[in-house]
């Protein structure tokens, strides 16, 4: 009998032990499958994915200006010039008074450039314009040696002026350097933009402008023809060379801040009819340009200016 009770006791002990073990495993499964913990993990993953989606476009946007900046840097390295101009003026300057100007041409180290080639009969062509392009002058400073050119000129009104020095260091290409000069005083009110007139009259001479194609496109070839007539609308026959050419054309783009890239100097085409002066050029960018065409009629230099629009 005692042996029988011992067997029953062992069996009950085993049943109780298995029941406890089963409850423990079941509790672990419930804890691991806790919906709150799963939601929390999913939320973190979702945030990470959203963060990645947000970061990617942001990084793309940030890369665009960086690439643009690199392009600018590349352009600067391409357009870098090997020489520069330094302008010296009297201590006292005023409008409509003769001023002695000195222009020193220096290399990249600041040393004077000593030798220059003559082109179009001069060592330097100095183009002076006001910022609004109302004033224009074409001068030829005299070379004094050791990189220095000198010229005397007047500035008609107070305001900002830009000087384009056009020259050729010996054995090198034609170069343009820009300097600025401010004439003190009360700046006159700006005039309204001139109409795009194609006919100008200068004393006894009429200049008629035609261009082909009729709509000028940036970066495209354009032919500009100036028909020169007398006061009776007859073709003139007394044109003479000016600085070794039949005519000269200076073109400057109207810009808030003028730079060397706004300047174009074109030479007249050879073998055009006596009464015509033709030019072939390109306008690099869209915008408004002013042109000054200079020619020699019977020993007198005449300058006709025109505005053109470039699309």
Secondary structure by P-SEA (a helix, b strand, c coil): caaaaaaaaaaaaaaaaaaaaaaaaaaaaaaaacaaaaaaaaaaaaaaaaaaaaaaaaaaaaaaaaaaaaaaaaaaaaacccbbbbbbbccccccccbbbbbbbbbccccccccbbbbcccccbbbbbbcccccbbbbbbbbbccccbbbbccccccbbbbbbbbbbccccccbbbbbbbbbbbccccccccccccccccccccbbbbbbbccccccccbbbbbbbbbbcccccccccccccccccbbbbbbccccccccccbbbbbbbccccccbbbbbbccccbbbbbbbbbbbcccbbbbbbbbbbcc
